Amino acid sequence: MAAVKNSEGKYGKYYVTDLKAPQFPPEFLERYKQFGTRILWLDQNVVPGAFQINASWYHHAMPEPIFAPEHVHPNDEVVGFFGSDPDHPEELNGEVEFTMDGETHLLTKSAMIFIPGGVKHLPLKLVRVDKPIFHFSICLSGDYVDENKDGKSIYDA
């Protein structure tokens, strides 16, 4: 078996170790830095053929809604929030409000949320963050597509 590093070898292109997020508007990036740090972003623009996934650490509360307003994707999505206490991984160590189709849930435990394609979701609020919260979202499409923007990819903003 050959030993290779990151981008080397036949499969090196599938290892993503650098953040290659879309060009978000500067005001969005400034607001994001107030509560979180994006770790990595993957989609078909980063690795051809990949579905969209991103991961972040949330380290400060942001009780006002964050991200896009309520929206819908044509494909299924999974959103996760995980506490960072290794002795109590089930504890979120904070409070996150997440809304699906007008129904708001208050999360206090680590959670994964399945959002079927076509179901409206958000707003998202970071009500309380006592310890960093690991967040990820996965859209089962090559791009992050918001149907409220005429089915356009986030790259077409």
Secondary structure as UniProt FT lines:
FT   TURN            6..7
FT   TURN            10..11
FT   HELIX           12..14
FT   HELIX           26..33
FT   TURN            34..35
FT   STRAND          36..42
FT   TURN            44..46
FT   TURN            48..49
FT   STRAND          52..58
FT   STRAND          62..66
FT   STRAND          77..83
FT   TURN            86..87
FT   TURN            89..90
FT   STRAND          91..100
FT   TURN            101..102
FT   STRAND          103..109
FT   STRAND          111..115
FT   TURN            117..118
FT   STRAND          121..129
FT   STRAND          133..139
FT   STRAND          145..146
FT   HELIX           147..149
FT   TURN            150..151
FT   STRAND          152..153
FT   HELIX           154..156
//
